[in-house]
């Protein structure tokens, strides 16, 4: 069985699970929750300065999804895209309600699942550096990079979620990656000054 056939089988299994959830099967919805919670939480984590906000918004996504599951229309896109659309809308609402921004130097919290080994500390620092760099970008560029690289969405899925054309997604992605590359180059230059 080739990878295309495996992918199709996984999609068919997911479609059946979604159909069962639409029919009111709580266990099917729990399977969807288990499958998509971590990616949705990562989406929020890289957008927000506080991981507690990421957890709260992730839970709200699934609460809204459960309440509105009967409105999901597979002909308009995948269940994954529908969840990310809910997540994006909640994120926009969160930004609107947010009255004051947390200074970037307070971005230190990571999920508590990390242990304290040296490798984990290095990874922790790299994630914080990536998160800080993403927060330097404008919102649309940050959205595109998080969709494409953190959540591994296709250009088409990203375009649908952000209500852009695929061409716009590609251009924004290219420009944002260039800014990120420049940011990390400047960061390395700063570090070598102090060595």
NUVEXTI-41754 format. One record per residue: residue number from 0; residue in three letters; x, y, z of N, C-alpha, C in turn. Coordinates in pm, 1 decimal, decimal comma. Layout:
// residues N
> NUM; ALA; X; Y; Z; X; Y; Z; X; Y; Z $
...
// end
This chain:
// residues 195
> 0; UNK; 85,2; -118,1; 0,0; 0,0; 0,0; 0,0; 89,7; 124,3; 0,0 $
> 1; UNK; 70,9; 214,1; -94,7; 156,0; 332,5; -101,6; 104,1; 442,7; -8,3 $
> 2; UNK; 183,9; 549,7; 3,6; 148,8; 657,7; 97,3; 20,6; 730,3; 56,6 $
> 3; UNK; -7,7; 738,5; -72,3; -131,3; 802,9; -118,6; -253,0; 723,7; -71,8 $
> 4; UNK; -244,9; 591,6; -80,7; -355,9; 507,0; -37,1; -374,3; 516,2; 114,1 $
> 5; UNK; -262,8; 521,1; 188,2; -271,5; 536,0; 333,8; -334,6; 669,1; 370,9 $
> 6; UNK; -294,6; 774,3; 298,8; -350,1; 907,7; 324,0; -499,8; 910,4; 295,5 $
> 7; UNK; -540,5; 848,1; 184,7; -682,9; 842,7; 150,9; -761,3; 764,9; 255,8 $
> 8; UNK; -704,2; 655,8; 303,5; -770,5; 574,6; 406,6; -786,1; 654,3; 535,3 $
> 9; UNK; -682,3; 729,2; 572,6; -689,1; 811,6; 693,2; -796,4; 919,6; 678,5 $
> 10; UNK; -805,0; 979,2; 558,7; -905,3; 1082,4; 534,9; -1046,2; 1023,3; 541,8 $
> 11; UNK; -1064,1; 903,2; 486,6; -1195,0; 838,5; 491,8; -1232,8; 804,4; 635,1 $
> 12; UNK; -1136,3; 758,2; 713,4; -1160,9; 727,0; 854,2; -1199,1; 854,0; 930,4 $
> 13; UNK; -1127,3; 963,7; 902,5; -1159,2; 1090,7; 967,0; -1299,1; 1137,6; 927,4 $
> 14; UNK; -1333,2; 1122,6; 800,8; -1465,7; 1163,9; 753,3; -1576,0; 1084,5; 824,3 $
> 15; UNK; -1553,3; 953,9; 844,2; -1651,3; 872,9; 917,2; -1662,9; 919,3; 1062,3 $
> 16; UNK; -1548,6; 949,5; 1123,3; -1549,4; 995,6; 1262,6; -1624,9; 1127,4; 1272,7 $
> 17; UNK; -1600,0; 1218,6; 1179,0; -1670,5; 1347,6; 1178,0; -1820,6; 1324,6; 1160,9 $
> 18; UNK; -1858,4; 1236,6; 1067,7; -2000,6; 1207,7; 1044,5; -2065,4; 1153,2; 1170,8 $
> 19; UNK; -1994,4; 1064,3; 1241,7; -2046,2; 1010,2; 1367,3; -2061,5; 1119,9; 1472,3 $
> 20; UNK; -1964,8; 1211,6; 1477,8; -1973,2; 1322,3; 1573,5; -2092,3; 1412,5; 1541,0 $
> 21; UNK; -2114,8; 1437,6; 1413,1; -2229,5; 1518,4; 1371,3; -2359,6; 1452,3; 1415,7 $
> 22; UNK; -2361,0; 1319,5; 1414,6; -2479,4; 1243,9; 1456,2; -2497,0; 1240,3; 1608,0 $
> 23; UNK; -2403,3; 1302,1; 1681,1; -2415,9; 1310,0; 1826,3; -2330,3; 1211,5; 1903,4 $
> 24; UNK; -2243,0; 1138,5; 1835,7; -2156,5; 1040,6; 1900,4; -2043,8; 1113,0; 1975,2 $
> 25; UNK; -2053,3; 1115,8; 2107,4; -1954,2; 1186,3; 2189,3; -1816,0; 1121,2; 2179,6 $
> 26; UNK; -1812,2; 990,2; 2167,8; -1684,1; 921,4; 2157,8; -1612,3; 960,2; 2028,0 $
> 27; UNK; -1687,2; 974,0; 1921,4; -1627,9; 1017,4; 1794,3; -1570,8; 1158,4; 1809,1 $
> 28; UNK; -1645,3; 1245,7; 1877,1; -1594,6; 1381,6; 1897,2; -1470,0; 1378,9; 1984,8 $
> 29; UNK; -1465,6; 1290,8; 2083,4; -1347,3; 1277,2; 2168,6; -1226,7; 1235,3; 2085,1 $
> 30; UNK; -1247,5; 1147,8; 1988,1; -1138,2; 1108,7; 1898,3; -1087,0; 1229,3; 1819,3 $
> 31; UNK; -1178,4; 1312,4; 1772,6; -1138,6; 1433,2; 1699,2; -1064,2; 1529,2; 1790,6 $
> 32; UNK; -1112,2; 1541,9; 1913,5; -1044,4; 1626,1; 2012,5; -901,3; 1576,5; 2032,4 $
> 33; UNK; -886,5; 1446,5; 2053,7; -753,3; 1389,0; 2075,5; -661,6; 1410,8; 1955,7 $
> 34; UNK; -717,1; 1405,5; 1836,8; -638,3; 1421,9; 1715,7; -595,3; 1567,0; 1692,7 $
> 35; UNK; -682,9; 1662,4; 1724,3; -656,5; 1800,8; 1685,6; -621,9; 1896,0; 1799,7 $
> 36; UNK; -632,2; 1853,3; 1924,6; -608,5; 1946,6; 2035,0; -466,3; 2002,7; 2033,1 $
> 37; UNK; -366,9; 1915,7; 2025,1; -227,4; 1963,9; 2028,6; -195,9; 2060,5; 1913,9 $
> 38; UNK; -232,8; 2030,4; 1789,0; -205,1; 2126,7; 1681,6; -276,9; 2261,1; 1701,7 $
> 39; UNK; -399,9; 2256,4; 1750,4; -472,5; 2381,2; 1776,2; -404,0; 2459,1; 1888,3 $
> 40; UNK; -361,4; 2388,6; 1991,3; -292,8; 2453,9; 2102,2; -162,0; 2516,4; 2055,2 $
> 41; UNK; -86,8; 2447,8; 1967,5; 38,0; 2504,3; 1911,8; 7,6; 2631,0; 1832,6 $
> 42; UNK; -102,2; 2628,5; 1757,4; -142,7; 2746,3; 1679,3; -155,0; 2867,3; 1771,4 $
> 43; UNK; -224,8; 2850,5; 1882,8; -240,6; 2961,1; 1977,7; -109,4; 2994,3; 2047,0 $
> 44; UNK; -32,7; 2892,2; 2083,5; 92,8; 2914,8; 2155,3; 184,3; 3010,4; 2079,8 $
> 45; UNK; 195,9; 2991,5; 1948,4; 286,7; 3075,9; 1871,7; 227,6; 3212,7; 1838,0 $
> 46; UNK; 100,9; 3232,3; 1866,7; 39,1; 3363,6; 1847,1; 36,3; 3446,3; 1974,7 $
> 47; UNK; 32,1; 3382,5; 2088,9; 6,2; 3451,5; 2214,6; 127,4; 3448,8; 2306,6 $
> 48; UNK; 132,4; 3544,1; 2396,5; 245,4; 3551,7; 2488,0; 228,4; 3463,9; 2611,1 $
> 49; UNK; 107,6; 3429,6; 2646,9; 81,3; 3349,1; 2766,5; 27,0; 3212,1; 2727,4 $
> 50; UNK; 92,4; 3105,1; 2773,9; 44,5; 2971,3; 2736,8; -90,0; 2940,1; 2801,1 $
> 51; UNK; -121,7; 3004,3; 2912,7; -253,3; 2980,9; 2973,7; -364,4; 3029,0; 2879,5 $
> 52; UNK; -339,3; 3137,6; 2805,9; -435,6; 3184,2; 2706,0; -449,8; 3081,4; 2594,0 $
> 53; UNK; -339,0; 3018,3; 2557,0; -342,6; 2915,1; 2453,6; -432,7; 2800,6; 2496,2 $
> 54; UNK; -417,7; 2757,6; 2620,9; -499,2; 2647,2; 2672,3; -646,9; 2685,6; 2675,3 $
> 55; UNK; -675,2; 2805,6; 2725,0; -814,8; 2850,7; 2734,1; -880,4; 2859,3; 2596,6 $
> 56; UNK; -810,2; 2918,7; 2501,5; -866,6; 2933,6; 2367,8; -880,9; 2797,7; 2297,2 $
> 57; UNK; -786,6; 2707,6; 2321,9; -796,8; 2573,8; 2262,4; -922,7; 2503,9; 2311,1 $
> 58; UNK; -948,0; 2513,7; 2439,3; -1069,3; 2453,3; 2494,1; -1194,2; 2517,6; 2435,8 $
> 59; UNK; -1189,9; 2649,3; 2415,6; -1304,9; 2718,4; 2357,8; -1331,5; 2673,1; 2214,4 $
> 60; UNK; -1224,9; 2643,5; 2139,0; -1241,6; 2595,0; 2001,3; -1326,1; 2468,9; 2001,8 $
> 61; UNK; -1290,7; 2375,7; 2090,7; -1362,6; 2247,5; 2090,7; -1501,4; 2259,2; 2151,2 $
> 62; UNK; -1518,5; 2350,8; 2241,6; -1652,2; 2375,6; 2294,3; -1742,7; 2430,2; 2183,0 $
> 63; UNK; -1691,6; 2528,4; 2108,3; -1769,7; 2582,3; 1996,5; -1792,2; 2477,4; 1887,5 $
> 64; UNK; -1689,1; 2397,0; 1863,1; -1703,0; 2293,1; 1761,0; -1811,8; 2193,5; 1800,5 $
> 65; UNK; -1814,5; 2153,5; 1927,7; -1917,1; 2058,6; 1972,6; -2056,8; 2119,9; 1961,0 $
> 66; UNK; -2068,0; 2245,9; 2001,7; -2198,3; 2312,6; 1996,3; -2248,7; 2331,2; 1853,4 $
> 67; UNK; -2155,0; 2345,5; 1759,2; -2191,5; 2378,3; 1621,1; -2160,4; 2267,3; 1521,9 $
> 68; UNK; -2132,2; 2148,3; 1570,2; -2088,9; 2039,0; 1481,9; -2190,8; 2010,1; 1371,6 $
> 69; UNK; -2318,1; 2030,0; 1399,3; -2421,1; 2002,9; 1297,9; -2415,5; 2104,4; 1183,3 $
> 70; UNK; -2348,7; 2217,7; 1205,1; -2334,4; 2319,1; 1100,5; -2215,2; 2292,7; 1009,5 $
> 71; UNK; -2128,0; 2197,7; 1049,7; -2011,5; 2166,9; 966,9; -2057,3; 2108,2; 833,9 $
> 72; UNK; -2004,8; 2164,3; 725,0; -2041,1; 2119,2; 590,3; -1915,0; 2069,2; 519,3 $
> 73; UNK; -1899,4; 1937,1; 506,0; -1779,7; 1881,3; 442,5; -1757,5; 1930,6; 299,1 $
> 74; UNK; -1860,4; 1975,5; 232,0; -1843,7; 2023,9; 94,2; -1769,4; 2157,9; 89,9 $
> 75; UNK; -1759,3; 2224,9; 205,1; -1691,3; 2354,7; 210,2; -1547,5; 2344,2; 257,9 $
> 76; UNK; -1502,1; 2225,3; 291,8; -1363,9; 2207,8; 336,6; -1353,9; 2097,3; 439,9 $
> 77; UNK; -1233,1; 2075,3; 485,7; -1208,2; 1967,5; 580,9; -1247,1; 2008,4; 722,2 $
> 78; UNK; -1263,7; 1910,2; 806,4; -1292,6; 1935,9; 947,3; -1176,1; 2013,6; 1010,8 $
> 79; UNK; -1054,6; 1976,4; 973,2; -935,2; 2045,3; 1022,9; -942,2; 2194,5; 988,9 $
> 80; UNK; -973,2; 2226,3; 865,5; -983,5; 2366,6; 824,0; -1093,9; 2437,7; 900,6 $
> 81; UNK; -1204,6; 2369,0; 924,3; -1315,9; 2426,3; 999,5; -1272,0; 2458,8; 1142,2 $
> 82; UNK; -1198,3; 2367,1; 1206,1; -1147,7; 2393,0; 1341,8; -1054,3; 2513,4; 1344,1 $
> 83; UNK; -964,9; 2519,3; 1245,7; -871,3; 2632,3; 1242,0; -942,9; 2764,0; 1213,3 $
> 84; UNK; -1051,8; 2758,9; 1140,2; -1131,2; 2880,4; 1117,6; -1191,4; 2928,1; 1249,9 $
> 85; UNK; -1243,3; 2834,1; 1329,6; -1294,7; 2868,9; 1462,4; -1181,1; 2926,7; 1546,6 $
> 86; UNK; -1064,7; 2861,5; 1542,8; -949,7; 2908,1; 1620,7; -908,3; 3048,5; 1578,4 $
> 87; UNK; -904,2; 3071,2; 1448,7; -865,7; 3203,7; 1398,4; -964,5; 3310,5; 1445,4 $
> 88; UNK; -1092,7; 3280,4; 1436,9; -1193,5; 3377,5; 1480,9; -1181,3; 3406,4; 1630,7 $
> 89; UNK; -1156,1; 3303,2; 1710,1; -1136,8; 3324,3; 1854,0; -1011,6; 3407,5; 1881,0 $
> 90; UNK; -907,0; 3384,0; 1803,2; -784,3; 3461,2; 1819,6; -808,3; 3608,9; 1788,2 $
> 91; UNK; -881,2; 3635,8; 1681,1; -914,2; 3774,2; 1644,8; -995,1; 3839,3; 1757,6 $
> 92; UNK; -1094,1; 3767,0; 1809,8; -1173,5; 3819,3; 1922,0; -1085,3; 3844,7; 2044,1 $
> 93; UNK; -991,9; 3755,1; 2069,2; -899,7; 3770,8; 2183,0; -817,7; 3898,7; 2167,1 $
> 94; UNK; -764,9; 3921,1; 2047,6; -686,8; 4042,6; 2022,1; -772,4; 4167,8; 2043,1 $
> 95; UNK; -897,1; 4161,0; 2000,9; -985,5; 4277,5; 2017,2; -1012,6; 4307,5; 2163,7 $
> 96; UNK; -1029,0; 4202,0; 2243,3; -1057,7; 4220,2; 2386,1; -934,3; 4257,8; 2466,5 $
> 97; UNK; -819,2; 4221,9; 2415,8; -695,3; 4244,6; 2490,1; -670,2; 4394,0; 2500,1 $
> 98; UNK; -662,1; 4442,5; 2621,7; -646,2; 4586,9; 2641,5; -501,2; 4629,2; 2647,2 $
> 99; UNK; -416,9; 4547,3; 2705,6; -275,4; 4582,3; 2708,8; -193,0; 4462,7; 2665,8 $
> 100; UNK; -87,6; 4489,5; 2598,2; 0,6; 4384,8; 2550,1; 101,6; 4349,8; 2659,0 $
> 101; UNK; 136,6; 4224,4; 2664,3; 240,6; 4180,3; 2756,5; 373,9; 4208,4; 2689,0 $
> 102; UNK; 469,4; 4269,3; 2760,8; 599,3; 4295,6; 2698,8; 663,8; 4165,5; 2650,2 $
> 103; UNK; 734,4; 4174,5; 2539,3; 794,4; 4055,2; 2480,7; 895,2; 3988,6; 2573,6 $
> 104; UNK; 957,8; 4064,2; 2663,7; 1054,5; 4001,2; 2753,4; 987,4; 3914,9; 2859,7 $
> 105; UNK; 854,6; 3916,5; 2865,5; 782,9; 3829,9; 2959,0; 736,8; 3700,1; 2894,8 $
> 106; UNK; 776,9; 3676,9; 2772,2; 738,8; 3553,8; 2703,1; 833,7; 3444,7; 2749,1 $
> 107; UNK; 796,8; 3378,4; 2855,5; 884,5; 3274,4; 2908,2; 812,1; 3145,0; 2936,5 $
> 108; UNK; 682,2; 3143,2; 2927,5; 613,6; 3021,2; 2966,1; 595,5; 2927,1; 2848,6 $
> 109; UNK; 629,9; 2801,7; 2872,9; 612,1; 2694,7; 2777,2; 528,0; 2587,8; 2842,5 $
> 110; UNK; 468,1; 2501,6; 2766,2; 389,4; 2395,1; 2826,6; 469,9; 2319,8; 2931,4 $
> 111; UNK; 403,2; 2279,5; 3039,6; 471,7; 2219,2; 3153,3; 516,6; 2076,2; 3127,8 $
> 112; UNK; 497,4; 2024,6; 3009,2; 536,2; 1887,2; 2980,3; 686,4; 1872,7; 2959,7 $
> 113; UNK; 760,3; 1982,0; 2961,0; 902,9; 1974,5; 2935,2; 979,3; 1936,3; 3061,7 $
> 114; UNK; 1084,3; 1855,3; 3045,0; 1169,2; 1823,8; 3158,9; 1288,7; 1917,5; 3157,3 $
> 115; UNK; 1380,3; 1900,9; 3250,9; 1486,7; 2000,4; 3266,4; 1621,0; 1954,6; 3211,9 $
> 116; UNK; 1623,8; 1860,8; 3120,9; 1751,5; 1817,5; 3064,8; 1811,5; 1930,2; 2981,4 $
> 117; UNK; 1942,2; 1919,1; 2957,3; 2012,1; 2022,7; 2881,1; 1953,1; 2037,7; 2741,1 $
> 118; UNK; 1922,4; 1925,5; 2675,1; 1863,6; 1930,5; 2541,3; 1728,9; 2001,7; 2544,5 $
> 119; UNK; 1649,4; 1973,6; 2646,2; 1518,9; 2036,9; 2657,0; 1534,6; 2186,4; 2680,2 $
> 120; UNK; 1633,2; 2225,3; 2758,4; 1657,4; 2368,2; 2781,1; 1697,4; 2438,8; 2651,7 $
> 121; UNK; 1776,9; 2371,3; 2571,6; 1815,8; 2429,0; 2442,2; 1692,8; 2441,8; 2352,6 $
> 122; UNK; 1611,4; 2335,6; 2347,0; 1489,6; 2340,2; 2266,8; 1395,1; 2448,5; 2317,0 $
> 123; UNK; 1384,5; 2460,9; 2449,0; 1301,5; 2564,2; 2511,5; 1345,6; 2702,2; 2462,8 $
> 124; UNK; 1475,8; 2726,4; 2465,4; 1528,9; 2855,8; 2421,6; 1500,9; 2878,8; 2273,1 $
> 125; UNK; 1515,7; 2775,2; 2193,2; 1489,9; 2788,2; 2049,7; 1342,6; 2818,4; 2021,8 $
> 126; UNK; 1253,9; 2752,4; 2094,9; 1110,0; 2777,6; 2076,7; 1077,6; 2921,2; 2116,5 $
> 127; UNK; 1134,2; 2967,0; 2228,7; 1109,6; 3104,8; 2271,5; 1162,5; 3205,0; 2169,2 $
> 128; UNK; 1279,3; 3175,4; 2113,4; 1337,9; 3262,7; 2012,7; 1249,0; 3266,5; 1887,5 $
> 129; UNK; 1199,7; 3150,5; 1846,6; 1109,4; 3144,6; 1731,5; 980,6; 3220,6; 1760,8 $
> 130; UNK; 926,8; 3199,8; 1878,7; 802,8; 3268,1; 1915,7; 824,2; 3419,9; 1916,7 $
> 131; UNK; 933,6; 3464,3; 1973,1; 963,0; 3607,2; 1978,8; 977,1; 3663,6; 1836,8 $
> 132; UNK; 1045,5; 3589,8; 1750,5; 1063,1; 3635,2; 1612,1; 928,0; 3642,5; 1540,2 $
> 133; UNK; 842,5; 3544,1; 1561,7; 709,6; 3546,5; 1499,4; 628,6; 3666,4; 1547,0 $
> 134; UNK; 643,3; 3700,8; 1673,7; 568,6; 3815,1; 1726,9; 619,9; 3949,0; 1672,4 $
> 135; UNK; 736,7; 3948,1; 1609,1; 789,5; 4069,3; 1546,0; 723,9; 4094,6; 1410,4 $
> 136; UNK; 664,8; 3992,1; 1352,7; 601,6; 4005,3; 1221,0; 463,6; 4068,2; 1233,8 $
> 137; UNK; 414,7; 4121,1; 1123,7; 276,3; 4168,6; 1123,7; 184,9; 4046,7; 1136,4 $
> 138; UNK; 61,3; 4070,5; 1176,9; -31,7; 3961,4; 1207,6; -54,1; 3866,9; 1089,2 $
> 139; UNK; -71,4; 3920,3; 971,1; -98,8; 3835,8; 854,4; 20,7; 3745,6; 822,4 $
> 140; UNK; 142,5; 3800,7; 828,1; 261,7; 3719,7; 801,2; 276,9; 3610,1; 905,9 $
> 141; UNK; 254,2; 3647,1; 1030,6; 262,2; 3549,2; 1139,5; 158,8; 3439,2; 1118,8 $
> 142; UNK; 36,0; 3477,0; 1082,3; -69,7; 3378,8; 1056,6; -27,5; 3279,5; 948,2 $
> 143; UNK; 25,9; 3331,7; 839,5; 64,4; 3245,5; 727,7; 174,5; 3148,2; 770,5 $
> 144; UNK; 278,1; 3196,7; 837,5; 387,9; 3107,5; 876,9; 342,5; 3002,8; 977,9 $
> 145; UNK; 258,8; 3041,5; 1071,2; 211,3; 2944,8; 1170,3; 124,0; 2839,0; 1102,8 $
> 146; UNK; 37,7; 2881,4; 1013,8; -45,8; 2784,2; 941,6; 41,1; 2688,8; 859,5 $
> 147; UNK; 135,7; 2744,1; 787,6; 215,3; 2662,3; 695,9; 314,5; 2571,4; 768,5 $
> 148; UNK; 385,2; 2624,8; 869,3; 495,9; 2548,8; 926,2; 468,2; 2489,6; 1063,8 $
> 149; UNK; 392,2; 2556,3; 1146,0; 360,7; 2500,9; 1276,9; 247,4; 2399,7; 1263,4 $
> 150; UNK; 143,3; 2436,5; 1189,6; 26,4; 2349,5; 1175,4; 28,8; 2265,4; 1049,1 $
> 151; UNK; 133,3; 2281,6; 968,7; 154,8; 2200,6; 848,9; 33,8; 2200,1; 755,3 $
> 152; UNK; -25,0; 2316,2; 737,7; -138,7; 2329,5; 646,8; -86,7; 2356,2; 505,8 $
> 153; UNK; -162,2; 2312,9; 408,0; -125,5; 2338,1; 268,3; -149,9; 2486,0; 235,5 $
> 154; UNK; -100,4; 2526,9; 118,1; -128,0; 2664,3; 73,9; -278,2; 2685,6; 60,6 $
> 155; UNK; -346,8; 2585,0; 8,1; -492,0; 2595,5; -12,6; -564,6; 2609,6; 121,6 $
> 156; UNK; -530,4; 2524,2; 220,0; -594,9; 2532,0; 351,0; -567,9; 2666,7; 417,7 $
> 157; UNK; -444,3; 2712,7; 406,3; -407,0; 2841,7; 464,5; -486,3; 2954,1; 399,1 $
> 158; UNK; -496,8; 2949,9; 268,4; -571,1; 3053,5; 194,4; -717,6; 3056,0; 236,5 $
> 159; UNK; -777,0; 2938,5; 247,6; -917,6; 2932,5; 288,9; -936,4; 2987,9; 429,4 $
> 160; UNK; -848,8; 2947,1; 518,9; -863,7; 2989,0; 657,5; -848,9; 3140,5; 672,4 $
> 161; UNK; -750,8; 3196,1; 603,0; -721,5; 3338,5; 617,3; -794,6; 3424,8; 515,1 $
> 162; UNK; -876,4; 3359,7; 432,4; -953,1; 3430,1; 329,2; -861,7; 3509,1; 235,1 $
> 163; UNK; -760,7; 3438,3; 184,5; -665,4; 3493,2; 88,8; -664,2; 3403,1; -33,7 $
> 164; UNK; -598,0; 3448,4; -139,2; -574,8; 3359,1; -252,0; -448,5; 3278,9; -222,7 $
> 165; UNK; -434,1; 3165,7; -291,4; -313,0; 3085,4; -273,1; -189,2; 3165,1; -313,7 $
> 166; UNK; -202,7; 3245,8; -418,0; -90,7; 3330,0; -461,4; -48,6; 3428,0; -352,4 $
> 167; UNK; -147,4; 3489,5; -285,7; -115,7; 3581,4; -175,7; -44,8; 3509,2; -62,3 $
> 168; UNK; -91,2; 3387,7; -32,1; -28,1; 3309,4; 74,4; 118,8; 3285,5; 41,0 $
> 169; UNK; 146,4; 3249,2; -83,2; 285,1; 3221,3; -124,7; 372,2; 3346,9; -114,0 $
> 170; UNK; 318,8; 3460,9; -156,0; 395,7; 3585,8; -150,0; 420,3; 3626,7; -4,8 $
> 171; UNK; 316,5; 3621,9; 76,6; 330,6; 3658,7; 217,7; 429,4; 3565,4; 286,2 $
> 172; UNK; 419,3; 3436,8; 255,4; 509,9; 3338,3; 313,6; 655,3; 3369,9; 276,7 $
> 173; UNK; 680,1; 3397,0; 149,4; 815,6; 3425,6; 103,1; 871,7; 3549,6; 173,9 $
> 174; UNK; 792,4; 3655,5; 180,9; 838,7; 3778,8; 245,5; 860,8; 3758,4; 395,4 $
> 175; UNK; 771,3; 3685,3; 459,0; 784,0; 3661,5; 603,1; 906,9; 3577,1; 633,8 $
> 176; UNK; 932,7; 3476,6; 550,3; 1052,4; 3394,1; 571,6; 1179,9; 3476,8; 554,8 $
> 177; UNK; 1176,6; 3569,0; 461,3; 1293,2; 3657,2; 441,5; 1314,3; 3744,6; 565,7 $
> 178; UNK; 1205,4; 3797,8; 621,6; 1216,6; 3879,0; 743,8; 1269,2; 3795,1; 859,4 $
> 179; UNK; 1218,9; 3671,1; 869,7; 1264,9; 3582,7; 976,8; 1413,6; 3552,2; 960,4 $
> 180; UNK; 1455,5; 3526,9; 837,6; 1597,1; 3498,6; 811,2; 1682,1; 3618,7; 852,1 $
> 181; UNK; 1637,5; 3738,2; 815,3; 1710,3; 3859,5; 853,4; 1712,1; 3877,5; 1004,7 $
> 182; UNK; 1599,6; 3846,8; 1069,8; 1593,0; 3858,9; 1214,6; 1696,4; 3768,4; 1280,6 $
> 183; UNK; 1701,5; 3642,5; 1237,5; 1795,7; 3549,1; 1298,8; 1939,7; 3584,4; 1264,3 $
> 184; UNK; 1963,7; 3639,4; 1146,0; 2098,4; 3683,6; 1109,9; 2141,1; 3798,3; 1200,5 $
> 185; UNK; 2050,5; 3892,6; 1226,5; 2081,1; 4003,7; 1317,2; 2104,6; 3953,0; 1458,5 $
> 186; UNK; 2027,2; 3855,2; 1500,9; 2041,4; 3798,2; 1634,6; 2177,6; 3732,3; 1650,9 $
> 187; UNK; 2223,0; 3659,9; 1548,6; 2354,4; 3595,4; 1554,0; 2463,3; 3700,7; 1557,1 $
> 188; UNK; 2447,0; 3808,8; 1479,0; 2544,6; 3918,4; 1480,9; 2554,3; 3980,0; 1620,1 $
> 189; UNK; 2439,5; 3999,1; 1686,9; 2438,3; 4055,1; 1822,4; 2510,4; 3962,2; 1920,0 $
> 190; UNK; 2488,3; 3833,1; 1907,5; 2550,3; 3737,6; 1998,9; 2701,6; 3736,3; 1981,9 $
> 191; UNK; 2750,5; 3747,4; 1858,0; 2894,6; 3742,2; 1835,6; 2964,7; 3867,8; 1886,3 $
> 192; UNK; 2894,5; 3977,6; 1900,8; 2953,3; 4100,2; 1956,4; 2996,6; 4080,5; 2100,2 $
> 193; UNK; 2923,0; 3996,6; 2173,2; 2948,5; 3979,3; 2315,7; 3040,9; 3861,1; 2344,2 $
> 194; UNK; 3083,3; 3789,5; 2243,7; 3172,2; 3673,5; 2267,1; 3316,6; 3715,6; 2267,3 $
// end
